[in-house]
Amino acid sequence: MATKERIREMPLEQVMGERFGRYSKYIIQERALPDIRDGLKPVQRRILYAMYQDNNTYDKAFKKAAKAVGNIMGNYHPHGDSSIYGALVHLSQDWKMREPLVEMHGNNGSMDGDGPAAMRYTESRLSKISNMLLQDIDKDTVNMVLNFDDTEYEPTVLPAKFPNLLVNGSTGISAGYATEIPPHNLSEVIDATIYLLKHPDASLSDLMKFVKGPDFPTGAIVMGTKGIKEAYETGRGRIQVRAKTSIQEIRGHRQEIVITEIPFDVNKAMMVKKIDEIRLNKEIDGIAEVRDETDRHGLSIVIELKKDADAQNILNYLFKNTDLQVSYNFNMVAIDHMTPVQVGLKRILSSYLEHDEEVITKRTKYDLNKAEGRLEIIQGLIHAMDILDEVIKTIRASKNKADAKKNIIAAYQFTERQAEAIVSLQLYRLTNTDVDALIAEQKELNEKVAVYRKLLSDRATLEKQIIKELNAVKKEFGNPRRTEISKESAKVEIDEKALVADEQVRVLISRDGYLKRSSLRSYQSTDSADNGLPESDKVIYEKTVSTLTNLYLFTNRGNLIYRPVHELVETKWKETGQHLSQEIGLSPDEQIIRVFEIDSLDEEMNFLMATNDGYIKQVQLSNLQPTRTYRSRAITAMKMKDDNSRMLRVDYIKPDSQAEITLFTNKAYAVKYDISEVPESGGKAAGVKSVNLKDDDFVVGYTLVDPEYVDLIKVGLVTQRGAFKQFNLNIVNKVSRAKRGVMVLRELKAKPHRVAAIVSYGQNHILNLTTSSERHLEVNTTDFPLGDRYSNGSFIVEPTTDGTPVSLELGRPISDKGKDVSDLFE
């Protein structure tokens, strides 16, 4: 029956909520977050206290770390030995702790991320400054509580003679809370604490005259002060920390970059590896060798440069792309009165002063009680000496010690403690010398009691004592600042082109999204037709260009992909190269339709774009600049209206272009107007109407021509029925934008011709016709007459056997007479 009463039915949500709430409270208060008063987490406090109890202090010999861990685990911290040893090692690492609290003999890890030796090999003891955290703990200065098995008492906080939370900082993650407090300079923190004690209404600016910013054990440079002030005000803020570097001249008229200090909490080995990978992958040109020359004399990383390399530009690149410059995020959360609080600089110092005042008050009361107790005994002994014969007589007449105490209390009005001291007195103490010593001690105790009482009753005296003790810590342990605070901004300017070797390479880009660059040697030693592309793919761009060139790739879904040539994957010419899908998510049916090479992204030029559903627009190059995420995300160049919308073509033109555009639709309408009628739009706009389309009609293509040469331009078109027709462009009259235009084929009632593809040219060409069945035919334009607007041309393909025409492109010119249309586009 008793068992049934202990079983309760509860909803799982309630059980989980209650248990998780308890667990959260435990890890917030008693595991992951530091106390605002002594700046320690429970495991750190227990480590220091257990080592102190074991006399494992700075003035004694080192003891095995395993012994300390065993004591801590057995008496105070019932957790895994690896977690305790990890915390112990952390307290000894001088690249993580501004003032290490533990000294270690043996391997205690490294800045390269190496782990420490096993605890059976290492030895440890408290450092001298730890004594400042533990001093006076045996004078009832802090609350003591029972340990996990109620066999020992442990402190809830240490007396802490300096603001350790700021000096050594803290980092931790708990349930719903995390903390990231950087280390600071001991002398600066103590000066600010003293100033706040003297000026309780001090502003943050006043305190920041002393505490300039974090003082990391690894030194380095904090760039800018804005983030520091924000963090000290709110508890949250971000700063940029930059390595300390210098550029030095070496043999052969070359230079090297020497790094002597790196940002806090950066893994040195990983950083050196990253810099060397940049060298190996040739992400920048100019790095000859990377060496880690760190030894017992200090940190030193050397980056040797090639001759004529721009050292400052390379250094700027490394600041931007490696851990030579990192962001540090303040998140100053600490336990204050058993509650996790986000705190600023003033709150931390105020809470510490409140704690220090309480510790000194409790210590003084303890000392006063001790002094008054001793004084009571001294006064009793002196009085007993004055009436020694009577006292002896009374004692001799007593039955035993208890009776003697009772008798002398009754006869001479001694107190209980005085009587105990008298009856316990040894005979040799009855000399004159001892009387003099007692009188001297009485005087000394009277002076001490007066001092203690004044300290407890007079606020000014208490403040003087706090200042005196803080200054004593500063005098003994203060040291110069290591981290430099720079007012300079952390922004770095990089001349990307200066980082890349200028060389000529062969670049190929395919319709389906394969990109590659090859050395001219590889290209010239391979059959140019053996380009590694799948048979179904098609070359959109192939050219010898400089590695400093920028490429703009436009797709039929209105997207723009930016790639500097030097970032393209370098392969042999006969290899396929890299597919865009490895970096950018494109639609399965998305294809590249045009590639432009741009030497400078500051050029004044516009892009003209038109879609099959009758929209057109101009966009300035300045509105299509690469974004920070250009490697993984395409830029929207033109917004598509729906899933069936496709961008037909892209051209670049001068902003003040006088060109004329002629658009041709599937139902054989042609409309011509000045390009100046097309307004400039932003990158994400859909544009304006290009032509007034009938239902089920769509734009097939357009020509772009300088009006001066319009009489020389011919247009060839092919219909879905396999007919080819060519005519002079001047048969289409110029109108205004968004009109329907004029017919360029004769409309038939049965089986009307529909325009499948168009191409324009200035001289006779061989045209390449491709059908839906992948048949390729050559069309010689000299074999066909120039037609008028009302003819339907001549049949050249039988759709039932050859397939429907899908594209018509320029091939080789037949003669050198006349101008090629490519010379007439702007």
ChimeraX attribute file (.defattr): number of C-alpha atoms within 10 A of each C-alpha:
attribute: neighborCount
match mode: 1-to-1
recipient: residues
	/A:1	5
	/A:2	6
	/A:3	6
	/A:4	7
	/A:5	7
	/A:6	7
	/A:7	8
	/A:8	6
	/A:9	6
	/A:10	8
	/A:11	8
	/A:12	9
	/A:13	9
	/A:14	10
	/A:15	12
	/A:16	11
	/A:17	12
	/A:18	12
	/A:19	12
	/A:20	13
	/A:21	12
	/A:22	12
	/A:23	12
	/A:24	17
	/A:25	17
	/A:26	14
	/A:27	15
	/A:28	24
	/A:29	20
	/A:30	17
	/A:31	18
	/A:32	24
	/A:33	26
	/A:34	29
	/A:35	26
	/A:36	29
	/A:37	27
	/A:38	23
	/A:39	28
	/A:40	26
	/A:41	23
	/A:42	20
	/A:43	22
	/A:44	19
	/A:45	22
	/A:46	24
	/A:47	24
	/A:48	28
	/A:49	23
	/A:50	22
	/A:51	22
	/A:52	18
	/A:53	10
	/A:54	14
	/A:55	15
	/A:56	21
	/A:57	22
	/A:58	18
	/A:59	11
	/A:60	10
	/A:61	11
	/A:62	17
	/A:63	19
	/A:64	17
	/A:65	22
	/A:66	18
	/A:67	16
	/A:68	24
	/A:69	24
	/A:70	16
	/A:71	17
	/A:72	23
	/A:73	20
	/A:74	13
	/A:75	19
	/A:76	25
	/A:77	20
	/A:78	13
	/A:79	12
	/A:80	10
	/A:81	16
	/A:82	12
	/A:83	12
	/A:84	22
	/A:85	22
	/A:86	15
	/A:87	15
	/A:88	25
	/A:89	25
	/A:90	20
	/A:91	24
	/A:92	23
	/A:93	21
	/A:94	18
	/A:95	18
	/A:96	21
	/A:97	22
	/A:98	25
	/A:99	25
	/A:100	21
	/A:101	25
	/A:102	25
	/A:103	22
	/A:104	21
	/A:105	15
	/A:106	14
	/A:107	16
	/A:108	22
	/A:109	15
	/A:110	15
	/A:111	19
	/A:112	13
	/A:113	13
	/A:114	12
	/A:115	13
	/A:116	17
	/A:117	13
	/A:118	14
	/A:119	23
	/A:120	10
	/A:121	13
	/A:122	19
	/A:123	20
	/A:124	26
	/A:125	28
	/A:126	26
	/A:127	21
	/A:128	16
	/A:129	18
	/A:130	21
	/A:131	17
	/A:132	18
	/A:133	22
	/A:134	18
	/A:135	15
	/A:136	19
	/A:137	19
	/A:138	11
	/A:139	16
	/A:140	16
	/A:141	24
	/A:142	20
	/A:143	13
	/A:144	15
	/A:145	12
	/A:146	13
	/A:147	15
	/A:148	14
	/A:149	11
	/A:150	10
	/A:151	9
	/A:152	12
	/A:153	15
	/A:154	19
	/A:155	18
	/A:156	16
	/A:157	24
	/A:158	28
	/A:159	27
	/A:160	24
	/A:161	25
	/A:162	27
	/A:163	27
	/A:164	25
	/A:165	25
	/A:166	25
	/A:167	25
	/A:168	25
	/A:169	24
	/A:170	25
	/A:171	16
	/A:172	16
	/A:173	14
	/A:174	16
	/A:175	14
	/A:176	7
	/A:177	18
	/A:178	18
	/A:179	25
	/A:180	20
	/A:181	26
	/A:182	26
	/A:183	23
	/A:184	28
	/A:185	26
	/A:186	25
	/A:187	23
	/A:188	23
	/A:189	25
	/A:190	23
	/A:191	19
	/A:192	21
	/A:193	26
	/A:194	20
	/A:195	16
	/A:196	19
	/A:197	19
	/A:198	14
	/A:199	11
	/A:200	11
	/A:201	10
	/A:202	14
	/A:203	12
	/A:204	15
	/A:205	13
	/A:206	14
	/A:207	21
	/A:208	18
	/A:209	12
	/A:210	17
	/A:211	23
	/A:212	20
	/A:213	24
	/A:214	24
	/A:215	29
	/A:216	29
	/A:217	26
	/A:218	23
	/A:219	23
	/A:220	25
	/A:221	25
	/A:222	30
	/A:223	22
	/A:224	18
	/A:225	18
	/A:226	13
	/A:227	20
	/A:228	24
	/A:229	22
	/A:230	16
	/A:231	22
	/A:232	24
	/A:233	18
	/A:234	15
	/A:235	23
	/A:236	22
	/A:237	18
	/A:238	17
	/A:239	22
	/A:240	20
	/A:241	28
	/A:242	24
	/A:243	22
	/A:244	18
	/A:245	19
	/A:246	14
	/A:247	16
	/A:248	12
	/A:249	11
	/A:250	11
	/A:251	7
	/A:252	8
	/A:253	9
	/A:254	15
	/A:255	20
	/A:256	22
	/A:257	21
	/A:258	20
	/A:259	21
	/A:260	18
	/A:261	22
	/A:262	27
	/A:263	26
	/A:264	23
	/A:265	15
	/A:266	18
	/A:267	16
	/A:268	20
	/A:269	14
	/A:270	15
	/A:271	16
	/A:272	21
	/A:273	15
	/A:274	16
	/A:275	20
	/A:276	18
	/A:277	13
	/A:278	17
	/A:279	18
	/A:280	14
	/A:281	9
	/A:282	16
	/A:283	15
	/A:284	19
	/A:285	21
	/A:286	21
	/A:287	25
	/A:288	15
	/A:289	15
	/A:290	19
	/A:291	15
	/A:292	16
	/A:293	13
	/A:294	13
	/A:295	8
	/A:296	5
	/A:297	7
	/A:298	9
	/A:299	17
	/A:300	17
	/A:301	19
	/A:302	20
	/A:303	24
	/A:304	22
	/A:305	21
	/A:306	18
	/A:307	14
	/A:308	10
	/A:309	19
	/A:310	17
	/A:311	24
	/A:312	13
	/A:313	18
	/A:314	22
	/A:315	19
	/A:316	17
	/A:317	20
	/A:318	19
	/A:319	20
	/A:320	17
	/A:321	14
	/A:322	16
	/A:323	22
	/A:324	26
	/A:325	24
	/A:326	22
	/A:327	15
	/A:328	19
	/A:329	19
	/A:330	21
	/A:331	23
	/A:332	27
	/A:333	26
	/A:334	31
	/A:335	22
	/A:336	18
	/A:337	11
	/A:338	13
	/A:339	13
	/A:340	20
	/A:341	17
	/A:342	19
	/A:343	22
	/A:344	20
	/A:345	21
	/A:346	21
	/A:347	17
	/A:348	22
	/A:349	25
	/A:350	17
	/A:351	17
	/A:352	23
	/A:353	21
	/A:354	12
	/A:355	23
	/A:356	22
	/A:357	16
	/A:358	15
	/A:359	22
	/A:360	22
	/A:361	17
	/A:362	18
	/A:363	21
	/A:364	22
	/A:365	19
	/A:366	17
	/A:367	17
	/A:368	20
	/A:369	14
	/A:370	13
	/A:371	20
	/A:372	16
	/A:373	14
	/A:374	17
	/A:375	21
	/A:376	15
	/A:377	23
	/A:378	22
	/A:379	17
	/A:380	20
	/A:381	22
	/A:382	18
	/A:383	14
	/A:384	21
	/A:385	18
	/A:386	11
	/A:387	11
	/A:388	14
	/A:389	11
	/A:390	15
	/A:391	20
	/A:392	16
	/A:393	11
	/A:394	16
	/A:395	20
	/A:396	11
	/A:397	12
	/A:398	16
	/A:399	9
	/A:400	11
	/A:401	13
	/A:402	12
	/A:403	14
	/A:404	22
	/A:405	24
	/A:406	18
	/A:407	19
	/A:408	25
	/A:409	16
	/A:410	11
	/A:411	11
	/A:412	14
	/A:413	12
	/A:414	23
	/A:415	17
	/A:416	13
	/A:417	14
	/A:418	25
	/A:419	24
	/A:420	19
	/A:421	16
	/A:422	23
	/A:423	16
	/A:424	11
	/A:425	12
	/A:426	9
	/A:427	7
	/A:428	7
	/A:429	10
	/A:430	14
	/A:431	10
	/A:432	10
	/A:433	9
	/A:434	14
	/A:435	17
	/A:436	12
	/A:437	12
	/A:438	18
	/A:439	15
	/A:440	12
	/A:441	16
	/A:442	20
	/A:443	12
	/A:444	13
	/A:445	20
	/A:446	15
	/A:447	12
	/A:448	16
	/A:449	19
	/A:450	11
	/A:451	15
	/A:452	23
	/A:453	13
	/A:454	14
	/A:455	20
	/A:456	16
	/A:457	11
	/A:458	11
	/A:459	11
	/A:460	12
	/A:461	15
	/A:462	19
	/A:463	17
	/A:464	15
	/A:465	15
	/A:466	20
	/A:467	19
	/A:468	13
	/A:469	16
	/A:470	20
	/A:471	18
	/A:472	13
	/A:473	18
	/A:474	18
	/A:475	11
	/A:476	9
	/A:477	13
	/A:478	16
	/A:479	13
	/A:480	10
	/A:481	18
	/A:482	18
	/A:483	26
	/A:484	19
	/A:485	19
	/A:486	13
	/A:487	11
	/A:488	10
	/A:489	12
	/A:490	20
	/A:491	12
	/A:492	13
	/A:493	10
	/A:494	17
	/A:495	13
	/A:496	13
	/A:497	16
	/A:498	16
	/A:499	21
	/A:500	17
	/A:501	16
	/A:502	15
	/A:503	12
	/A:504	17
	/A:505	22
	/A:506	22
	/A:507	24
	/A:508	22
	/A:509	24
	/A:510	23
	/A:511	18
	/A:512	23
	/A:513	21
	/A:514	22
	/A:515	22
	/A:516	24
	/A:517	29
	/A:518	23
	/A:519	17
	/A:520	17
	/A:521	12
	/A:522	17
	/A:523	20
	/A:524	12
	/A:525	10
	/A:526	14
	/A:527	11
	/A:528	12
	/A:529	9
	/A:530	12
	/A:531	17
	/A:532	14
	/A:533	19
	/A:534	11
	/A:535	6
	/A:536	8
	/A:537	12
	/A:538	15
	/A:539	15
	/A:540	18
	/A:541	18
	/A:542	14
	/A:543	13
	/A:544	15
	/A:545	17
	/A:546	19
	/A:547	21
	/A:548	22
	/A:549	19
	/A:550	20
	/A:551	16
	/A:552	17
	/A:553	22
	/A:554	26
	/A:555	27
	/A:556	22
	/A:557	26
	/A:558	28
	/A:559	23
	/A:560	25
	/A:561	22
	/A:562	21
	/A:563	18
	/A:564	18
	/A:565	22
	/A:566	22
	/A:567	16
	/A:568	17
	/A:569	15
	/A:570	19
	/A:571	16
	/A:572	20
	/A:573	27
	/A:574	17
	/A:575	14
	/A:576	18
	/A:577	23
	/A:578	18
	/A:579	16
	/A:580	16
	/A:581	14
	/A:582	9
	/A:583	13
	/A:584	14
	/A:585	11
	/A:586	17
	/A:587	9
	/A:588	8
	/A:589	8
	/A:590	16
	/A:591	19
	/A:592	24
	/A:593	20
	/A:594	20
	/A:595	21
	/A:596	16
	/A:597	17
	/A:598	15
	/A:599	13
	/A:600	10
	/A:601	14
	/A:602	10
	/A:603	11
	/A:604	12
	/A:605	18
	/A:606	22
	/A:607	18
	/A:608	20
	/A:609	22
	/A:610	27
	/A:611	29
	/A:612	21
	/A:613	25
	/A:614	23
	/A:615	23
	/A:616	24
	/A:617	25
	/A:618	27
	/A:619	25
	/A:620	21
	/A:621	17
	/A:622	15
	/A:623	13
	/A:624	20
	/A:625	16
	/A:626	17
	/A:627	11
	/A:628	8
	/A:629	9
	/A:630	16
	/A:631	15
	/A:632	14
	/A:633	17
	/A:634	22
	/A:635	20
	/A:636	19
	/A:637	23
	/A:638	30
	/A:639	20
	/A:640	22
	/A:641	12
	/A:642	9
	/A:643	7
	/A:644	9
	/A:645	18
	/A:646	22
	/A:647	24
	/A:648	20
	/A:649	20
	/A:650	20
	/A:651	16
	/A:652	17
	/A:653	21
	/A:654	14
	/A:655	15
	/A:656	10
	/A:657	14
	/A:658	16
	/A:659	21
	/A:660	20
	/A:661	20
	/A:662	22
	/A:663	23
	/A:664	25
	/A:665	30
	/A:666	21
	/A:667	24
	/A:668	25
	/A:669	24
	/A:670	26
	/A:671	25
	/A:672	28
	/A:673	22
	/A:674	20
	/A:675	22
	/A:676	16
	/A:677	14
	/A:678	17
	/A:679	12
	/A:680	19
	/A:681	17
	/A:682	18
	/A:683	24
	/A:684	17
	/A:685	15
	/A:686	20
	/A:687	24
	/A:688	19
	/A:689	18
	/A:690	28
	/A:691	26
	/A:692	19
	/A:693	20
	/A:694	11
	/A:695	7
	/A:696	8
	/A:697	17
	/A:698	22
	/A:699	27
	/A:700	21
	/A:701	22
	/A:702	22
	/A:703	22
	/A:704	23
	/A:705	25
	/A:706	18
	/A:707	15
	/A:708	11
	/A:709	13
	/A:710	17
	/A:711	12
	/A:712	19
	/A:713	22
	/A:714	20
	/A:715	18
	/A:716	22
	/A:717	23
	/A:718	29
	/A:719	27
	/A:720	21
	/A:721	21
	/A:722	23
	/A:723	21
	/A:724	22
	/A:725	24
	/A:726	24
	/A:727	22
	/A:728	20
	/A:729	21
	/A:730	16
	/A:731	14
	/A:732	19
	/A:733	13
	/A:734	16
	/A:735	14
	/A:736	15
	/A:737	22
	/A:738	19
	/A:739	16
	/A:740	19
	/A:741	25
	/A:742	17
	/A:743	17
	/A:744	24
	/A:745	23
	/A:746	15
	/A:747	16
	/A:748	9
	/A:749	7
	/A:750	6
	/A:751	8
	/A:752	14
	/A:753	21
	/A:754	22
	/A:755	27
	/A:756	24
	/A:757	24
	/A:758	24
	/A:759	19
	/A:760	25
	/A:761	24
	/A:762	22
	/A:763	19
	/A:764	21
	/A:765	21
	/A:766	17
	/A:767	20
	/A:768	16
	/A:769	21
	/A:770	19
	/A:771	19
	/A:772	13
	/A:773	13
	/A:774	14
	/A:775	12
	/A:776	15
	/A:777	17
	/A:778	15
	/A:779	19
	/A:780	16
	/A:781	19
	/A:782	12
	/A:783	7
	/A:784	14
	/A:785	12
	/A:786	15
	/A:787	16
	/A:788	16
	/A:789	16
	/A:790	11
	/A:791	15
	/A:792	23
	/A:793	23
	/A:794	15
	/A:795	13
	/A:796	14
	/A:797	21
	/A:798	14
	/A:799	16
	/A:800	9
	/A:801	8
	/A:802	17
	/A:803	18
	/A:804	22
	/A:805	27
	/A:806	18
	/A:807	17
	/A:808	23
	/A:809	17
	/A:810	18
	/A:811	14
	/A:812	11
	/A:813	17
	/A:814	13
	/A:815	9
	/A:816	9
	/A:817	10
	/A:818	12
	/A:819	15
	/A:820	18
	/A:821	21
	/A:822	12
	/A:823	11
	/A:824	19
	/A:825	15
	/A:826	14
